[in-house]
Amino acid sequence: MNLELFNESNIQLNLAPEPKSAAILRAGELLRINGYVQNEYLEGMEKREQSLTTYVGNGVAIPHGLPEYIPFILKSGLVFLQYPEGVDFGEGNTAYVVIGIAGKDDEHLELLSTIALVCQDEENVTRLKLASSKQEVLEILAGGDA
């Protein structure tokens, strides 16, 4: 796994429930703080969610910015937020795992593909939801056993 795209500083565990907009903002802020995006990208993440939900099923949401906000991405990166009690993404959808993405060029596609494969398995999502360490999250997302 490319640690420049995703490492322990990109992971927040055991977060208290909060509104969907706050969870998306938290993901965007973490992307910004860790040097992946400029502040304007957060607006793109918010607008993306307003136009079409980023909830992808199995208790997972993958917020990201609209295409016109790509110029505000400094480098590709991912952040992982764990909400054991969930975040209401509307229409009866609850996300326990929120993965914020900023993708520049095609660098993030392999990691996104790996995450999609891991998260299509409900057992893996349950493991991510219950993970008690950042290392465990990294291992699960890398496809390894924790």
C-alpha positions in Angstrom: 0.0 0.0 0.0 1.3 3.5 -0.9 1.8 5.1 2.5 2.0 8.5 0.9 -1.7 8.1 -0.1 -2.8 6.5 3.1 -1.1 6.0 6.5 -2.0 6.1 10.3 -2.2 10.0 10.3 -5.1 9.6 7.9 -7.2 7.5 10.2 -9.6 8.6 13.0 -11.3 5.9 15.1 -14.2 5.8 17.5 -15.8 9.0 16.4 -19.1 10.1 18.0 -22.2 10.3 15.7 -22.5 13.6 13.9 -24.6 14.9 10.9 -23.6 13.8 7.5 -22.4 17.3 6.5 -20.1 17.3 9.6 -18.6 13.9 8.7 -17.9 15.0 5.2 -16.3 18.2 6.4 -14.2 16.2 8.9 -13.0 14.0 6.0 -12.2 17.1 3.9 -10.4 18.8 6.8 -8.3 15.7 7.4 -7.4 15.7 3.7 -6.5 19.4 3.9 -4.5 19.1 7.2 -2.5 16.2 5.8 -1.5 18.2 2.7 -3.6 16.5 0.0 -6.0 19.3 -0.9 -6.6 23.0 -0.7 -9.5 24.4 1.3 -11.6 24.9 -1.9 -11.8 21.1 -2.3 -14.0 20.8 0.8 -16.7 22.9 -1.0 -16.5 20.4 -3.9 -17.1 17.5 -1.5 -20.1 19.2 0.0 -21.5 20.1 -3.5 -20.9 16.5 -4.7 -23.0 15.1 -1.8 -25.8 17.6 -2.5 -26.0 16.4 -6.1 -25.6 12.7 -5.5 -25.0 10.7 -2.3 -21.6 9.2 -1.8 -23.1 6.4 0.3 -22.0 3.2 -1.6 -23.8 0.5 0.5 -22.7 -2.0 3.2 -22.3 0.8 5.7 -19.7 2.7 3.7 -19.6 6.3 2.3 -16.8 7.6 0.0 -17.1 11.4 -0.1 -15.1 13.2 -2.7 -15.2 16.4 -4.7 -16.9 17.2 -8.0 -14.6 17.0 -11.1 -14.3 20.8 -11.4 -12.6 20.8 -8.0 -9.7 18.6 -9.1 -7.4 21.6 -9.6 -7.6 22.0 -5.8 -6.0 18.6 -5.2 -2.3 18.9 -4.3 -1.7 15.2 -4.3 -3.8 12.0 -4.1 -4.8 10.8 -0.7 -7.4 9.0 1.4 -8.7 9.4 4.9 -10.6 6.9 7.0 -13.2 7.8 9.6 -14.8 5.2 11.8 -18.2 5.8 13.3 -19.2 2.8 15.5 -22.7 4.2 16.0 -23.0 5.4 12.4 -23.7 8.6 10.4 -27.1 9.0 8.8 -26.6 9.4 5.1 -30.3 9.7 4.4 -32.9 7.3 2.9 -32.3 4.8 5.7 -28.6 4.5 4.9 -26.1 4.5 7.8 -22.4 4.8 7.2 -20.1 3.3 9.8 -17.0 3.8 7.6 -16.4 7.1 5.8 -13.5 7.2 3.4 -12.7 10.6 2.0 -10.8 10.6 -1.3 -8.8 13.2 -3.3 -7.6 11.7 -6.6 -5.1 13.4 -8.8 -4.4 11.7 -12.2 -4.8 7.9 -11.8 -2.7 7.5 -8.6 -5.7 6.7 -6.4 -7.5 4.3 -8.7 -5.6 1.1 -7.5 -6.2 2.0 -3.8 -9.9 2.9 -4.5 -10.2 -0.5 -6.3 -8.7 -2.3 -3.3 -11.0 -0.4 -0.9 -14.1 -1.2 -3.1 -13.2 -4.9 -3.1 -12.6 -4.9 0.7 -15.8 -3.0 1.4 -18.1 -5.1 -0.8 -17.6 -7.9 1.8 -19.9 -7.2 4.8 -17.5 -9.1 7.1 -14.6 -6.7 6.2 -16.8 -3.6 6.8 -17.8 -5.1 10.2 -14.1 -5.5 11.0 -13.4 -1.9 9.9 -16.3 -0.7 12.0 -15.0 -2.5 15.1 -11.2 -2.0 14.5 -9.5 -0.9 17.6 -6.2 0.3 16.1 -5.0 2.3 13.1 -2.7 -0.6 12.2 -5.7 -3.0 12.1 -7.4 -0.6 9.6 -4.4 -0.4 7.4 -4.1 -4.2 7.4 -7.8 -4.7 6.5 -7.7 -2.2 3.7 -4.5 -3.7 2.4 -6.4 -7.0 2.1 -4.4 -8.6 4.9 -5.7 -10.1 8.1 -5.5 -8.1 11.2 
